[in-house]
Amino acid sequence: MVIRAEPIAPFEYQLSDDTGRRPAHVFADVELLAAISHDHSLQQLLNVTALPGVYGPVFGMPDMHEGYGFPVGGVAATALPDGAISPGGIGFDINCGVRLLATDLDRAGFEPMRERVVHEISRAIPSGYGRGGRLVLDADVLARVLERGCHELVEKLGAGTRDDLDVIEAGGALAGADPSAVSDRAIARGRDQLGTLGGGNHFLEIDVVDTVFDDAAADRLGLHPQQITVLIHTGSRGLGHQVCTDYLRVMDEAQERYGIELPDRQLACTPLSSPEGKRYLAAMRAAANFAFANRQLIAHRVREVFARLFGTRQALRLVYDVGHNTAKLERHGARELCVHRKGATRAFGPSSLELPVRYRGLGQPVFIPGSMGTASYVLLGTDEAEARSFASVCHGAGRVLSRGAAKRQVTGHELRKSLEQRGITVRCPSNTELAEEAPEAYKDIDRVVDVVAGAGLARKIARLIPIGVVKG
């Protein structure tokens, strides 16, 4: 089937095909659109428009690439009460997200300790596929984590402070989570995974603030040139994966009862008002709370390392924590919508009342990370993004090579050597896993961020470059 892409605004294209369904929009430039066209993600995005109750356009972000059902980097809103909710529109790694911590150290003062810090963090935080951690939760504690997210970590386990909760999306816990909606298999997979990175593109980076684009805004965020920061990217691990797996099966079996026909079985869904939809939403929120808590505990372990090596003055202030694989009930204009963001992060503007008090009038912090050897960006959401993308932006650079293709082009040993020659200390469980996430496997992060800024979805505040990486 021929897919047509017509430019309709700076860095925005409208997609259509011959099915007669509503169009989709993609934020890209010519080069990124060509890269996105190499897989099936454009067709997947158009397929999403067939979901019952879709409201307005569906959107593809400049990092978009092929995923399960929805493309990664896809955004779709469905109208309450009977619009669809689709696990494929959230993804397997529910509430995978990014957290930024700021230190009081500059590069010159940190550099002599770089190797030791990265080594100690790699010892404190397990990484790799299937790896568990040193904390094994009993059923009651895990249920409270699923219900209360970071609040349980801060109040009962002493991992962090109440100041942290003020700068985590949704205060570190999505309301309406129901641990009883999470299967025993998912619970079993999550019991020992709190405080672990996992595998794939998950990472913990020590970064240097390389460039500041807006001095006043950076100052509000507590960022300045040559400052050492820590970026954490991980999610709900095996627990979230199992929740998605469980409810894909449930919805695949149930949707015929609701008269739902879709162009792709991977888009399996039911109405939000249905028992299956309500139960999935409750389970998804529980998995999201596990992910918030996971990043909270990892941050706590990082703080412990810095305190041990640099003294207790190194508290590592939390700048913000935001997820990018969720479905959330939000009001946009006059409508309450369920906004699916798969591989996309929210980006509320300065006027949003959803923002923490300290960021009101500034905009929501947005983090777009690179991949080991490339830069990462701190941005702020804009009010314009509300009208243009349901207040959404991309979550990274986006793959251009599959993991298999990356391994055929790059050897982990040579990549490790290359990164270390550039002053980037790397810890990863295996050279194979390292090669899968080589910088060459991803789109140009600078180009992706320029599209985001050029389209008015977010504005650039600071550019970070890595000097230490613990890779999942």
Phi, psi and omega in degrees: 000137181277130176252126180258139178237113183247125177294132182236348179195167177304123178064026178222131179239147172256128180260143173210160175222199185264011184277341183085359176287166180299155181282169174239157179244142178232132174267118185191169164252183185300316183292317180292323177298321177296318179295318179297327184288351184284344176239200185263015188292327179295318177294320177300318181296317177295324177299326182299332181296347180276354179298138178301134174080012179301134184244122181070189179290158163266152188235142172247136182270163184294347176265010190301139172207169188298138178223200178267110182075273171287148167289151171290127188097020180256142179230129178214138177248137174239146187275137174284151008265342192251007173296162186280154162237132187233119177304329178294342178273358176247317178105173182283323181268078185301132180055032163304141185199183185230138179232134179245126175248141180246136178255175174261009182268149169253173187298319183298319180285334183273327191308316180299339182257003189304306183301317183292319180298313180298319179298313182294323177294320180296331177284326185278335187235105180299144178221161180114157182301129174076358184288134173263176182243188183276350180258120177246119186270137172283171189299320182292316180294316180297322178298322179291324175297317180296328182274324191245352176057229185295336180299321178295320180295315184288314189278327186250331183252356177068024181262087179106185183231169178295334176300327177300317186298332182292338185238034171244136177313133179060022180069015178086009178201126175278127177292152178089008177290142180228104180301333181290344177276355180264131186290160176300323179296318178296318178300315181299322181290333184268349190303322184246019186252002175290129182088023180233149183280322188084194184247199178067226185272012178286146183199165165233124182241141165261121187239159173247136174290107186273319184218139172246126182265337182219102186299315184295316180292319178298322179296320177298326179277350181079032181243143177209160184303141177072008177285145175272130177230166177232128181246125182243127181229105175196179186217225189265004172057213186294332179297310180295322179299318181290323176302314178298314180301315182299314187276340169299319179293316180301313185285328176299322180282332188268335194294334179298327179296336180261010178067030183266125174237132186231153179285348182216123181300334181291350176272014184321134186203167168219166177298147176303328183280352183282158176303320180293319180295317179295320182290320177297316180301319179293321178289320178299318178296322177296316178296322177298320179293325174298318180295315176304314181294325178299312179294328178295317181290321177299315178300321178299317179295321177296317177301320179298318179297312181297320178296321180292322185268333184240354182101161186292346178298340181274084183276342183054089182287134178280122177280309178186161175221125182221139181266163179222016172224076184216166165236127184229144176276117185223152174264123176236113187065230183269357188249143169268127188232155169260108184264112174276123174236105180252113186063031177217146184245150177289158184210066182293144183275179185302332184273357183290134176278356176284346186283150170302152183305320185292342181250006176296137183080356180251314184118157181284131173299138179232134180242126177240098184278154173268213182222096175059291186266002183244167183289161168236159186233144168253126179230174174233136179295157182240157173295332179298328181296334178302314182280333189265335186209026188053041178056053183228148171222179182284171185243001181179199181275328180087137184288146167242345176236138173294167179298321178296316179295323179297318180293331178285336182262336187229138172260140183298323181297313180292324178295316178301316180297317180298316181296318181292328175294336178269009178084024180246111178281131186235135169233126180210142183302330182206153177293330178297312179295327178296315181297326180300332184249027180301147178306328181295342181280356187238158176294166179291110185298324180295320179292318179300314181291325177298325176293315178304313181290319181295328178279353178081016182280331178199159179243142185287134179244314182207152177245131181247144175237142185280143170233352176207136184223128166251117190252139177282000000 
